[in-house]
C-alpha cells in the first residue's frame, strides 16, 4: 500500500500479513497509529506519525517486521512498541522528535515468559 499526503484518523489501523505500507514524499499519519498484530512479513517505511492517541506503531505477536526511515513526532503513548513474543523485528533509521516514550520492547516485568521469543 502506498501512502501519499496526510491521513487523519483516530484509534489504530490494522496492518495484515504480507503488507508493505510505503510512504510517498510527504506521507503523514495524524491522530492514529498502525496495529501490527498476529502478522508476518510487514514493512512500514517513509511515513511521518504525529498526534497518535495510543501507539504510533504497535507490534504484537508478530514476526518478520521492518520499521524503517519513519519520523515520529509526539503522541499519547509509545512511538514503536514491540511486545508479546514478537520476533525478527528490525527498527532502523527512524527519527524520534519530541516524544518521551520512543520504544517499548516487551510489555511487562511480570510477564517475561510471553515476551521471550
C-alpha distances in whole Angstrom, upper triangle without the diagonal:
4,6,10,13,14,13,16,17,19,19,16,13,13,10,11,12,11,7,6,5,6,9,10,14,15,12,14,14,17,19,17,15,13,15,14,17,19,16,16,14,11,10,10,11,12,12,15,16,20,22,20,23,22,20,18,16,18,18,21,22,19,19,17,15,15,15,15,16,15,18,20,22,24,24,26,25,24,21,20,22,22,24,26,26,23,23,22,20,20,19,20,20,20,22,23,25,28,27,29,27,25,24,26,26,28,29,33,36,37,34,34,34,31,29,31,29
4,7,10,12,12,15,17,20,20,18,15,15,13,15,16,14,10,8,6,5,6,7,10,12,9,12,12,16,19,17,16,14,17,17,20,22,19,19,16,13,11,10,10,10,10,13,15,18,21,20,23,23,21,18,17,20,20,23,24,22,22,20,17,16,15,15,15,14,16,18,21,23,23,25,25,24,21,20,23,23,26,28,28,25,25,23,21,20,20,20,19,18,20,22,24,26,26,29,27,25,25,27,27,30,30,34,37,39,36,36,37,33,31,33,31
4,7,8,8,12,14,17,18,16,13,15,13,16,17,16,13,10,7,6,5,6,9,9,6,8,9,12,15,14,14,13,16,17,20,22,20,20,18,15,13,10,10,9,8,11,12,15,18,17,20,21,19,15,16,18,20,23,25,22,23,21,18,17,15,15,14,13,14,16,18,20,20,23,23,22,19,19,22,23,26,28,29,25,26,25,22,21,19,20,19,17,19,20,21,23,23,26,25,23,23,25,27,29,29,33,36,38,36,36,37,33,31,33,32
4,7,8,12,15,18,20,18,16,18,17,19,21,20,16,14,11,9,6,5,7,7,5,7,10,13,16,16,16,16,19,20,24,26,24,24,22,18,16,13,12,10,9,11,13,15,18,18,21,22,21,17,18,21,23,26,28,26,26,25,21,20,18,17,15,14,15,17,18,20,21,24,25,24,21,21,24,26,29,31,32,29,29,28,25,24,22,21,20,18,19,21,21,23,24,27,26,24,25,28,29,32,32,36,39,41,39,39,40,37,34,36,35
4,7,10,13,17,19,18,17,19,19,22,24,23,19,17,13,12,9,8,8,6,5,6,9,11,14,15,16,16,20,22,25,28,26,26,25,21,19,16,14,12,10,10,12,13,16,17,20,22,21,17,19,22,24,27,30,28,29,27,24,22,19,19,17,15,15,16,17,19,19,22,24,23,20,22,25,27,30,32,33,30,31,30,27,25,23,23,21,19,19,20,20,22,22,26,26,24,26,28,30,32,33,36,39,41,40,40,41,38,36,38,37
4,6,10,13,16,16,14,17,18,21,23,23,20,17,14,13,10,11,11,8,6,5,6,7,10,12,13,14,18,20,24,27,25,26,25,21,19,16,15,13,10,9,10,10,12,13,16,18,18,15,17,20,22,25,28,27,28,27,23,22,19,19,17,14,14,14,14,16,16,19,21,21,18,20,23,25,28,30,32,29,30,29,26,25,23,23,21,19,18,19,18,20,20,24,23,22,24,26,28,30,30,34,37,39,37,38,39,36,34,36,35
4,6,10,12,12,11,14,15,18,21,21,18,16,13,13,11,12,13,11,8,6,5,6,8,9,10,12,15,18,21,24,22,24,23,19,18,15,15,14,11,10,10,11,12,12,14,16,16,13,15,18,20,23,26,24,26,25,22,21,18,19,18,15,15,15,15,16,15,18,19,19,17,19,21,23,26,28,30,27,29,28,25,25,22,23,22,20,19,20,20,21,20,23,23,22,23,25,27,29,28,32,35,37,35,36,37,34,32,34,34
4,7,10,11,11,15,16,20,23,24,20,19,16,16,14,16,17,14,11,8,6,5,6,7,10,12,16,19,21,25,24,26,25,22,21,17,18,17,13,12,10,10,10,10,12,14,15,13,15,18,21,23,26,25,28,27,24,23,20,21,20,17,16,15,15,15,14,15,18,18,17,19,21,24,26,28,30,28,30,30,27,26,24,25,24,21,21,20,20,20,19,22,22,21,23,24,27,29,28,31,34,36,34,35,37,33,32,35,34
4,7,8,9,12,15,18,21,23,20,19,16,18,16,18,19,17,14,11,8,6,5,5,8,11,13,17,19,22,22,24,24,21,20,17,19,18,15,14,11,11,10,9,10,12,13,12,14,16,19,21,24,24,26,26,23,23,20,22,22,18,18,16,16,15,13,14,16,17,16,18,19,22,24,26,28,26,28,29,26,26,24,25,25,22,22,21,21,21,19,22,21,21,22,23,26,27,25,28,32,33,32,33,34,31,30,33,32
4,7,8,12,15,18,22,24,21,21,18,20,19,21,22,20,17,13,10,8,5,4,8,10,12,16,18,21,21,24,25,21,21,18,20,20,17,15,12,11,10,7,7,9,11,11,13,14,18,19,23,23,25,26,23,23,21,23,23,19,18,16,16,15,12,12,14,15,15,17,18,21,22,24,26,25,27,28,25,26,24,26,26,23,22,21,21,20,18,21,19,20,21,21,24,25,23,26,29,30,29,31,32,29,28,31,31
4,7,10,13,16,20,22,20,20,17,20,20,23,24,22,18,15,12,10,8,5,7,9,9,13,14,18,19,22,23,20,20,18,20,21,17,16,13,13,11,8,6,7,9,10,11,12,15,16,19,20,23,24,21,22,20,22,23,19,19,16,17,15,12,11,12,14,14,15,15,18,19,20,23,21,25,26,23,24,22,25,25,22,22,21,21,21,18,20,18,19,19,19,21,22,20,22,26,27,26,27,29,25,24,28,28
4,6,9,13,16,18,16,17,14,17,17,21,23,21,17,15,11,11,9,6,5,5,6,9,11,15,15,18,19,16,17,15,17,18,15,15,12,13,12,9,8,7,8,8,9,9,12,13,16,16,19,20,17,18,16,19,20,17,18,16,17,16,13,13,12,13,13,13,13,15,16,18,20,18,21,22,20,21,19,22,23,20,21,20,21,21,18,20,18,17,17,17,19,19,18,21,25,26,24,25,26,23,22,25,25
4,7,10,13,15,13,14,12,15,15,18,21,19,16,14,10,12,11,7,6,5,6,9,11,14,13,16,17,14,14,13,15,17,14,15,13,14,14,11,12,11,11,10,9,10,12,14,16,15,18,19,16,17,16,18,19,17,18,16,18,18,15,16,16,15,15,14,15,16,17,19,21,18,21,22,19,20,19,22,23,20,21,21,22,23,21,23,20,19,19,19,21,21,20,24,27,28,26,27,28,24,23,26,25
4,6,10,13,11,12,11,15,16,20,22,21,18,16,13,15,14,11,9,6,5,6,8,10,10,13,14,11,13,12,16,18,16,17,15,17,18,14,15,13,12,12,10,10,11,11,13,13,15,16,14,16,15,18,20,18,19,18,21,20,18,18,17,17,16,15,15,15,16,17,18,16,19,19,17,19,19,21,23,21,23,22,24,25,23,24,21,20,19,19,20,20,19,23,26,27,25,25,26,22,21,24,23
4,7,9,7,9,8,12,14,18,21,20,17,16,14,16,16,13,10,7,6,5,8,10,8,10,10,8,10,10,13,16,14,16,15,18,19,16,17,15,14,13,10,10,10,11,13,11,13,13,11,13,13,16,18,16,18,18,21,21,19,20,19,18,16,14,15,15,16,17,18,15,17,17,15,16,17,19,21,19,21,22,24,25,23,25,22,20,19,19,19,20,20,24,27,28,25,25,26,22,21,23,21
4,7,6,9,10,14,17,20,23,23,20,20,17,20,20,17,14,10,9,7,8,8,6,8,9,8,11,12,15,18,18,20,19,22,23,20,20,19,17,16,13,13,11,12,12,10,12,12,11,14,15,18,20,19,22,22,24,25,23,24,22,21,19,17,17,16,17,17,17,15,16,16,15,17,18,21,23,22,24,25,27,29,27,28,25,23,21,21,21,21,21,25,28,29,26,26,25,22,21,23,21
4,6,9,11,15,18,21,24,25,21,22,20,23,23,20,17,13,11,8,9,8,5,5,6,6,10,12,15,19,19,22,21,24,25,22,23,21,19,18,15,14,12,12,12,9,9,10,10,12,14,17,20,20,23,23,26,27,25,26,24,22,21,18,18,16,17,17,16,13,14,14,14,16,18,20,22,22,25,26,29,30,28,29,26,24,22,22,21,21,22,25,28,29,26,25,24,21,20,21,19
4,7,10,13,17,19,23,24,21,22,20,24,25,21,18,15,14,11,12,11,8,6,5,6,8,11,14,18,18,21,22,25,27,24,26,24,21,20,16,16,14,15,15,11,11,10,10,12,14,16,19,19,22,23,27,28,27,28,26,24,22,19,20,18,19,20,19,16,15,14,14,16,17,19,21,21,25,26,29,31,29,31,28,25,23,23,23,23,24,28,31,32,28,28,27,24,23,23,21
4,6,9,13,16,19,20,17,18,17,20,21,18,16,12,12,10,12,13,9,9,7,5,7,9,11,14,15,18,18,22,24,21,23,22,19,17,14,15,14,15,16,13,12,11,10,11,12,14,17,16,20,21,24,25,24,26,24,22,20,18,19,18,20,20,20,17,17,16,15,15,16,18,20,19,22,24,26,29,27,29,26,24,22,23,22,23,24,28,31,32,29,29,28,25,24,25,22
4,6,10,12,16,17,14,15,15,19,21,18,15,12,13,11,14,15,12,11,8,6,5,6,8,11,12,15,16,20,22,20,23,21,19,16,14,15,14,17,18,14,14,12,10,9,10,11,13,13,17,18,21,23,23,25,24,21,19,17,18,18,20,22,21,18,18,16,14,14,15,15,17,16,19,21,24,26,25,27,25,22,21,22,22,24,25,29,32,33,30,30,30,27,25,26,23
4,7,10,13,14,11,12,11,15,17,15,12,10,12,11,15,17,14,13,11,8,6,5,6,9,9,12,13,16,19,17,20,19,17,14,12,14,14,17,19,16,16,14,11,10,10,11,12,11,14,15,18,20,20,22,21,19,17,15,17,18,20,22,22,19,19,18,15,15,15,15,16,15,17,19,21,24,22,25,23,20,20,21,22,24,25,28,31,33,31,30,31,27,25,27,25
4,7,10,11,9,11,12,16,18,17,15,13,15,15,18,20,17,16,14,11,8,6,5,6,7,11,13,17,20,18,22,21,19,15,14,17,17,20,22,19,19,16,13,11,10,10,10,10,13,15,18,21,21,23,23,21,18,17,19,20,23,25,25,21,22,20,17,16,15,15,15,14,16,18,20,23,23,25,24,21,21,23,24,26,27,31,34,36,33,33,33,30,28,29,27
4,6,7,5,8,10,13,17,16,14,13,17,17,20,23,20,20,17,14,11,8,6,5,5,8,11,14,18,17,21,21,18,15,15,18,19,22,24,22,21,19,16,14,12,11,10,9,11,14,16,19,19,22,22,21,17,17,20,21,24,27,27,24,24,22,19,18,16,16,15,13,15,17,18,21,21,24,23,20,21,23,25,27,28,32,35,37,35,34,35,32,30,31,30
4,6,6,9,12,15,19,18,18,17,20,20,24,26,23,23,20,17,14,12,9,7,8,11,14,17,20,20,23,24,22,18,18,22,22,26,28,25,25,23,20,17,15,14,12,12,13,16,18,21,22,25,25,24,20,21,24,25,28,31,31,27,28,26,23,21,19,18,17,16,17,19,20,23,24,27,26,24,24,27,28,31,32,36,38,41,39,38,39,36,34,35,33
4,6,9,13,15,19,19,19,19,22,23,27,29,26,26,23,20,17,14,11,8,9,10,14,16,20,20,24,25,23,19,20,23,24,28,30,28,27,25,22,19,17,15,12,12,13,16,17,20,22,25,26,24,21,21,25,26,30,33,33,30,30,28,25,22,20,19,17,16,16,18,19,22,23,26,26,23,25,28,29,32,33,37,39,42,40,40,41,38,35,37,35
4,6,10,12,16,17,17,18,21,22,26,29,26,27,24,21,18,14,12,8,7,8,11,13,16,17,21,22,21,17,18,22,24,27,30,28,28,26,22,20,17,15,12,11,11,13,14,17,19,22,23,22,19,20,23,25,29,32,33,29,30,28,25,23,20,19,17,15,15,16,16,19,20,24,24,21,23,26,28,31,32,35,38,40,39,39,40,37,35,36,35
4,7,10,14,14,14,14,18,19,23,25,23,23,21,18,15,12,10,7,5,6,9,11,14,15,18,20,18,14,15,19,21,24,27,25,25,23,20,18,15,14,12,10,10,12,13,16,17,20,21,20,17,18,21,23,26,29,30,27,27,26,23,21,19,18,17,14,15,16,16,19,19,23,22,20,21,24,26,29,29,33,36,38,36,36,37,34,32,34,33
4,6,10,11,11,12,16,18,21,24,23,24,22,18,16,12,11,9,6,5,6,8,11,11,15,16,15,11,13,17,19,23,26,24,25,24,20,18,15,14,13,10,9,10,11,13,14,17,18,17,14,16,19,21,24,27,29,26,27,26,22,21,18,18,17,14,14,14,14,16,16,20,19,18,19,22,24,27,27,30,33,36,34,34,36,33,30,33,32
4,7,7,7,9,13,15,19,22,20,22,21,17,15,12,12,11,7,6,5,7,9,8,12,13,12,9,11,14,17,20,23,22,23,22,19,18,15,15,14,11,10,10,11,12,11,14,15,15,12,14,17,19,22,25,26,24,25,25,21,21,18,19,18,15,15,15,15,16,16,19,18,17,18,20,23,25,24,28,31,33,31,32,33,30,28,31,30
4,6,8,11,14,17,20,24,23,25,24,20,19,15,16,14,10,8,6,5,6,6,9,12,12,9,12,15,18,21,25,24,26,25,22,21,17,18,17,13,12,10,10,10,9,12,14,14,13,15,18,21,23,26,28,25,27,27,24,23,20,21,20,17,16,15,15,15,14,18,17,17,19,21,23,25,25,28,31,33,32,32,34,31,29,32,32
4,7,11,13,17,19,23,23,25,25,21,20,17,18,17,13,11,8,6,5,4,6,9,10,9,12,14,18,20,24,23,26,26,22,22,19,20,20,16,14,12,11,10,8,10,12,13,13,15,17,20,22,24,27,25,27,28,24,24,22,23,23,19,18,17,16,16,14,17,16,17,18,20,23,24,23,26,29,31,30,31,33,30,28,31,31
4,7,10,13,16,19,19,21,22,18,18,15,16,16,13,11,8,8,7,4,6,7,8,7,9,11,14,17,20,20,22,23,19,19,17,18,18,15,14,12,12,11,9,10,11,12,11,13,14,17,19,21,24,22,24,25,21,22,19,21,22,18,18,17,17,17,15,17,16,16,17,18,20,22,20,23,27,28,27,28,30,26,25,28,28
4,7,10,12,16,16,18,18,15,14,12,14,14,11,11,8,9,9,6,8,7,6,4,6,8,11,13,17,16,19,19,16,16,13,15,16,13,13,11,12,12,10,10,10,10,9,10,11,14,16,18,20,18,20,21,18,18,16,18,19,16,16,15,16,17,14,17,14,14,14,15,17,19,18,21,25,26,25,25,27,23,22,25,24
4,6,9,13,12,14,15,11,11,9,12,14,11,12,10,12,13,10,11,10,8,6,5,6,9,11,14,13,15,16,13,13,11,14,15,13,14,12,15,15,13,14,13,12,10,10,11,12,14,16,18,15,18,18,15,16,15,17,18,16,17,16,18,19,17,19,16,15,14,15,16,18,17,21,24,26,24,24,25,22,20,23,22
4,6,10,10,12,14,11,12,11,15,17,15,16,13,15,15,12,12,10,8,8,6,5,6,8,11,10,13,15,12,13,12,16,18,15,17,15,18,17,15,15,13,12,12,10,10,11,12,13,15,13,16,17,14,16,15,18,20,18,19,19,21,22,19,20,17,16,15,14,15,16,15,19,22,23,21,21,22,19,17,20,19
4,7,6,9,10,8,10,10,14,17,15,17,15,18,19,15,16,13,11,11,7,6,5,6,8,7,10,11,9,11,11,15,17,16,18,17,20,20,18,18,16,14,13,11,10,10,11,12,13,10,12,13,11,13,14,17,19,18,20,20,22,23,21,22,18,17,15,14,14,15,15,19,22,23,20,20,21,17,16,18,17
4,5,9,11,10,13,14,17,20,19,21,19,21,21,18,17,14,13,13,10,8,6,5,6,6,9,12,11,14,14,18,21,19,21,20,23,22,20,20,17,16,16,13,11,10,10,10,11,9,12,14,13,16,16,20,22,21,23,23,25,26,23,24,20,19,17,15,15,14,14,17,21,21,18,18,18,15,14,16,15
4,7,11,11,14,16,19,23,22,24,22,24,25,21,21,18,17,17,14,11,9,7,5,5,8,11,11,15,16,20,23,22,24,23,26,26,24,23,21,19,19,16,14,12,11,10,10,9,11,13,13,16,18,21,24,23,26,26,28,29,26,27,23,22,19,18,16,15,16,19,22,22,18,19,18,14,14,16,14
4,7,7,11,13,17,20,20,22,21,24,25,21,22,19,17,17,13,11,9,8,7,5,7,8,8,12,14,17,20,20,22,22,25,26,24,24,22,20,19,16,15,13,13,12,12,9,11,12,12,14,16,19,22,21,24,24,28,29,26,27,24,22,19,18,17,17,18,21,24,24,21,21,20,17,16,17,15
4,6,10,12,16,20,20,22,22,25,27,23,24,22,19,19,15,14,10,11,9,6,5,6,7,10,13,16,20,20,23,23,26,27,26,26,24,21,20,17,16,14,14,14,13,10,10,10,10,13,15,18,21,21,24,25,28,30,27,28,25,23,20,19,18,18,19,23,25,26,23,22,21,18,17,17,14
4,7,10,13,17,18,21,21,24,26,24,25,23,20,19,15,15,12,13,12,9,7,5,6,8,11,14,17,18,21,22,25,27,26,27,25,22,20,17,17,15,16,17,15,12,11,10,10,11,14,16,19,19,22,24,27,29,27,28,25,23,20,20,19,20,22,25,28,29,25,24,24,21,19,19,17
4,7,10,14,14,17,17,21,23,20,22,20,17,15,12,12,10,12,13,9,8,7,5,6,8,11,14,14,18,18,22,23,23,24,22,19,17,14,15,13,15,17,16,12,12,11,10,11,12,14,16,16,19,21,24,26,24,26,23,20,18,18,18,19,20,24,27,28,25,24,24,21,19,20,18
4,6,10,11,14,15,19,21,19,22,20,17,14,11,13,11,14,15,12,11,9,6,5,6,8,11,11,15,16,20,22,21,23,21,19,16,13,15,14,17,19,18,14,14,12,10,10,10,11,13,13,16,18,21,24,22,24,22,19,17,18,18,20,22,25,28,30,27,26,26,24,21,22,20
4,7,8,11,11,15,18,16,19,17,14,11,9,12,11,15,17,14,13,12,8,6,5,6,8,8,11,13,16,18,18,20,19,16,13,11,14,14,17,19,19,16,16,14,11,11,10,11,12,11,14,15,18,20,19,21,19,16,15,17,18,20,21,25,28,30,27,27,27,24,22,23,22
4,6,9,11,15,18,17,20,20,16,13,12,15,15,18,20,17,17,14,11,8,6,5,6,6,9,12,15,18,19,21,20,18,14,13,16,16,20,23,22,19,19,16,14,12,10,10,10,9,12,14,17,20,19,22,20,17,17,19,20,22,24,28,30,32,30,29,30,28,25,26,24
4,7,10,13,17,17,20,20,17,14,13,17,17,21,23,21,20,18,15,12,9,7,5,5,8,11,14,17,18,21,21,18,15,14,18,19,22,25,26,22,22,20,17,15,12,11,10,9,11,13,15,18,18,21,20,17,18,21,22,25,26,30,32,35,33,32,33,31,28,29,28
4,6,10,13,13,17,17,14,11,11,15,16,20,23,20,21,19,15,13,10,9,7,5,6,9,11,14,15,18,18,16,13,13,16,18,21,25,25,22,23,21,18,16,13,13,12,10,11,12,14,16,16,19,18,16,17,19,21,24,25,28,31,33,32,31,33,30,27,29,28
4,7,10,11,15,16,13,10,11,15,17,21,24,22,23,21,18,15,12,11,9,6,5,6,8,11,12,15,16,14,11,13,16,19,22,25,26,23,24,23,19,18,15,14,13,10,9,10,11,13,13,17,16,14,16,19,21,24,24,28,30,33,32,31,33,30,28,30,29
4,7,7,11,12,10,6,9,13,15,19,22,21,22,21,18,16,12,13,12,8,6,5,6,8,8,12,12,11,8,11,14,17,20,23,25,22,23,23,19,18,15,16,15,11,10,10,10,12,11,14,14,12,14,17,19,22,22,25,28,30,29,29,31,28,26,28,28
4,6,9,11,10,8,11,14,18,21,24,24,25,25,21,20,16,16,15,11,9,6,5,5,6,10,11,11,9,12,15,19,21,25,27,24,26,26,22,21,18,19,18,14,12,11,10,10,10,13,13,13,15,18,21,23,23,25,28,31,30,30,33,30,27,30,30
4,6,9,10,8,12,15,18,21,25,25,27,27,23,22,19,19,18,15,12,9,7,6,4,7,10,11,10,14,16,19,22,25,27,25,27,28,24,23,20,21,21,17,15,13,12,11,10,13,13,14,16,18,21,23,22,25,28,30,29,30,32,30,28,31,31
4,6,6,6,9,11,15,18,21,21,24,24,20,20,17,18,18,14,13,10,9,7,5,6,8,9,9,11,13,17,18,21,24,22,24,25,21,21,19,20,20,17,16,14,14,13,11,13,12,13,14,16,19,20,19,22,25,27,26,27,29,26,24,28,28
4,7,8,11,12,16,17,21,22,24,25,22,22,19,21,21,18,16,13,12,10,6,5,7,10,11,13,14,17,18,21,24,22,25,26,23,23,21,23,23,20,19,17,17,15,13,14,13,14,16,16,19,20,18,21,24,25,25,26,28,25,24,27,28
4,7,9,9,12,14,18,18,21,23,19,20,18,20,21,17,16,13,13,11,7,6,5,7,9,11,10,14,15,17,20,19,22,23,20,21,19,21,22,19,19,16,17,16,13,14,11,13,13,13,16,16,14,17,20,22,21,23,25,22,20,24,24
4,5,6,10,12,16,16,18,19,16,16,14,16,17,14,14,11,12,10,7,7,5,5,6,7,7,11,12,15,18,16,19,20,17,17,15,18,19,15,16,13,15,14,11,12,10,10,10,10,13,14,13,16,19,21,20,21,23,20,18,21,22
4,7,10,13,17,16,18,18,15,14,11,13,14,11,10,8,9,9,7,9,8,7,5,6,8,11,14,17,19,17,19,19,16,16,13,15,16,13,13,11,13,13,11,13,11,10,10,12,14,16,16,19,22,24,23,23,25,22,20,23,23
4,6,10,13,12,14,15,11,11,9,12,13,11,11,10,12,12,11,12,10,8,6,5,6,9,11,14,16,13,15,16,12,13,11,14,15,12,14,13,15,16,13,15,12,10,10,11,12,14,14,18,21,23,21,21,23,20,17,20,20
4,6,10,10,13,14,11,12,11,14,16,14,15,13,16,15,13,13,10,8,8,6,5,6,8,11,13,11,13,15,12,13,12,16,18,15,17,16,18,19,15,16,13,12,10,9,11,11,11,15,18,20,18,18,19,16,14,17,17
4,7,6,9,11,8,10,10,14,17,15,17,15,18,18,17,16,14,11,11,8,6,5,6,8,10,7,10,11,9,11,11,15,17,16,18,17,20,21,18,19,15,14,11,10,10,10,11,15,18,19,17,16,17,14,12,14,14
4,5,9,12,10,13,14,17,20,19,20,19,22,21,19,18,15,13,14,11,8,6,5,6,7,6,9,12,11,14,14,18,21,19,22,21,24,24,21,21,17,16,13,11,10,9,10,13,16,17,14,14,14,11,10,12,12
4,7,11,11,14,15,19,23,22,24,22,25,25,23,22,19,17,17,14,11,9,7,5,5,5,8,11,11,14,16,20,23,22,24,24,27,28,24,24,20,19,16,14,12,11,11,14,17,17,14,14,13,9,9,11,10
4,7,7,11,13,16,20,19,22,21,24,25,23,23,20,17,17,14,12,9,9,8,7,5,7,9,8,12,14,17,20,20,23,23,26,27,24,25,21,19,16,15,13,13,14,17,20,20,17,16,16,13,11,13,10
4,6,9,12,15,19,19,22,22,25,26,25,25,22,19,19,15,14,10,11,11,9,6,5,6,7,10,13,16,19,19,23,23,27,28,26,26,23,20,17,16,14,14,16,19,22,22,19,18,17,14,13,13,10
4,7,10,13,17,17,21,21,25,26,25,26,23,20,19,15,15,12,13,14,12,9,7,5,6,8,11,13,17,17,21,22,26,28,26,26,23,20,17,17,15,16,19,22,24,25,22,20,20,18,16,15,12
4,7,10,13,14,17,17,21,22,22,23,20,17,15,12,12,10,12,14,13,9,8,7,5,6,8,11,14,14,18,19,22,24,22,23,20,17,15,15,14,15,17,21,23,25,22,21,21,18,16,16,14
4,6,10,11,14,15,19,21,21,23,20,17,14,11,13,11,14,17,16,12,11,8,6,5,6,8,11,11,15,16,20,22,21,22,19,16,14,15,15,17,19,23,25,27,25,23,24,21,18,19,17
4,7,7,10,12,15,17,18,19,17,14,11,9,11,11,14,17,17,13,13,11,8,6,5,6,8,8,11,13,16,19,17,19,16,13,12,14,14,17,18,22,24,27,25,23,25,22,19,20,19
4,6,9,11,15,18,19,21,20,16,13,11,14,14,18,21,20,17,16,14,11,8,6,5,6,6,9,12,15,18,18,20,18,14,14,16,17,20,22,25,27,30,28,27,28,25,22,23,22
4,7,10,13,17,18,21,20,17,13,13,16,17,21,24,24,20,20,18,14,11,9,7,5,5,7,11,13,17,17,19,18,15,15,18,19,22,24,28,30,32,31,29,31,29,25,26,25
4,7,10,13,15,18,17,14,10,11,14,16,19,23,23,20,20,18,15,13,10,9,7,5,6,9,11,14,14,17,16,12,13,16,18,21,22,26,28,31,29,29,30,28,25,26,25
4,7,10,12,16,15,13,9,11,15,17,21,24,25,22,23,21,18,15,12,11,9,6,5,6,7,11,11,14,14,11,13,16,19,22,23,26,28,31,30,29,31,29,26,28,27
4,7,9,12,12,10,6,9,12,15,19,22,24,21,22,21,18,16,12,13,12,8,6,5,6,8,8,11,11,8,11,14,17,20,20,23,26,28,28,27,30,27,24,26,26
4,7,11,11,11,8,12,15,18,21,25,26,24,26,25,21,20,16,16,15,11,8,6,5,6,6,10,11,10,13,16,19,22,22,25,27,30,29,29,32,30,27,29,29
4,7,9,9,8,12,14,18,21,24,26,24,26,26,22,21,18,19,18,14,12,9,7,6,5,8,9,9,13,15,19,21,21,23,25,28,28,28,31,29,26,29,30
4,6,7,8,11,13,17,19,22,24,23,25,26,22,22,18,20,20,16,14,11,11,9,7,9,9,10,13,14,18,20,19,21,24,26,26,27,29,27,24,27,28
4,7,9,12,13,16,18,20,23,22,25,26,23,23,20,22,22,19,17,14,14,12,9,10,9,11,13,14,17,18,17,19,22,24,24,25,27,25,23,26,28
4,7,9,9,13,14,17,20,19,22,23,20,20,17,20,21,17,16,13,14,12,9,9,6,9,10,10,14,15,13,15,18,20,20,21,24,21,19,23,24
4,6,6,10,12,15,18,16,19,20,16,16,14,16,17,14,14,11,12,12,8,8,5,6,6,7,10,12,12,14,17,19,19,19,22,20,17,20,21
4,7,10,13,17,18,16,18,18,15,14,11,13,14,10,10,8,10,10,7,9,6,5,6,8,11,14,14,17,20,22,21,21,24,21,19,21,22
4,7,10,13,15,13,14,15,11,11,9,11,13,10,11,10,13,14,11,12,8,6,5,7,9,11,12,15,18,21,19,19,21,18,16,18,18
4,6,10,12,10,13,14,11,12,10,14,16,14,15,13,16,16,13,13,9,8,5,5,6,8,8,12,15,17,16,15,17,15,12,15,15
4,7,8,7,9,10,8,10,10,13,16,15,17,16,19,20,17,16,13,11,8,6,5,6,8,11,14,16,14,13,15,12,9,12,12
4,6,6,9,12,10,13,13,17,20,19,21,19,22,23,19,18,14,14,10,7,6,4,5,9,12,13,11,10,11,9,6,9,10
4,6,9,13,12,16,16,20,23,22,24,23,26,26,23,22,18,17,14,11,9,6,7,9,12,12,9,9,9,6,5,8,9
4,6,10,11,14,16,19,23,22,25,24,27,28,25,24,20,19,15,13,10,8,9,12,13,14,10,9,8,6,4,6,5
4,7,7,11,13,16,20,19,22,22,25,26,23,23,19,17,14,12,9,9,11,14,16,17,14,12,12,9,7,8,7
4,6,9,12,15,19,19,22,22,26,28,25,24,21,19,15,14,11,11,14,16,18,19,16,14,14,12,9,9,6
4,7,10,13,16,17,21,21,25,27,25,25,22,19,16,15,12,13,17,19,21,23,20,17,17,15,13,12,9
4,7,10,13,14,17,18,21,23,21,21,18,15,12,12,10,12,15,18,20,22,19,17,18,16,13,13,11
4,6,10,11,14,16,19,22,20,21,18,15,12,13,12,14,17,20,22,25,22,20,21,19,16,16,14
4,7,7,11,12,16,18,16,17,15,11,9,12,11,14,17,20,22,25,23,21,23,21,17,18,17
4,6,9,11,15,18,17,18,17,13,12,15,14,18,20,24,25,28,26,24,26,24,21,21,20
4,7,10,13,16,16,18,17,13,13,17,17,21,23,26,28,31,29,28,29,28,24,25,24
4,7,10,13,13,15,14,11,11,15,16,19,21,24,26,29,28,27,29,27,23,24,24
4,6,10,11,13,13,10,12,15,17,21,22,25,27,30,29,28,31,29,25,27,27
4,7,7,9,10,7,10,13,16,19,20,23,25,28,27,27,29,27,24,26,26
4,6,9,11,9,12,16,19,22,23,25,27,30,30,29,32,30,27,29,30
4,7,9,9,13,16,19,22,22,24,26,29,29,29,32,31,27,30,31
4,6,6,10,13,16,19,19,21,22,26,26,26,29,27,24,27,28
4,6,9,11,15,17,17,18,20,23,24,24,27,25,23,25,27
4,6,8,11,14,13,15,17,20,20,20,23,22,19,22,23
4,7,10,13,14,16,18,21,21,20,23,22,18,21,22
4,6,10,11,14,15,19,18,17,20,18,15,17,18
4,6,7,10,12,15,14,14,16,15,12,14,15
4,7,9,11,14,12,11,13,12,8,10,12
4,6,8,10,9,8,10,9,5,8,10
4,7,9,7,8,11,9,7,11,13
4,5,5,7,10,9,8,11,14
4,6,6,10,11,9,12,15
4,6,9,10,10,12,16
4,6,6,7,9,12
4,5,5,6,10
4,6,5,9
4,6,8
4,6
4
